[in-house]
Amino acid sequence: MIKNLKYIGLQLCTCTWIEIMTGVGITLYLLYLQSYMLAALTFALFAPLIALHFVLTKLSKLEDCTCRSTK
């Protein structure tokens, strides 16, 4: 249980999750203010950055697996 909480806490402090929370927060706030065009622009700017981080994380995990299997 404690190990899971540590893992969740560590994941929430990574760069990707901070960017996700920032992007979602700004977008939701702009939607609350009924600034739909700015909300769409914010989403369009944050989405590729977040996607890039997920792709790099997946590639990093794949590299770790292939390095371990060759040893």
QUIKA-V792103 format. One line per field, one symbol per residue. ss: DSSP state (@ for helix, = for strand, . for the rest). phi: phi as a letter, one per 40 degrees, with the letter a starting at -180 (. if undefined). A space follows every 50 residues. Layout:
ss: ???
phi: ???
//
This chain:
ss: .@@@@@@@@@@@..@@@@@@@@@@@@@@@@@@...@@@@@@@@@@@@@@@ @@@@@@@@@@@@@@@@@@@@.
phi: .cccccccccccccdccccccccccccccccccgbcccccccccccdccc cdccccccccccccccccccc
//
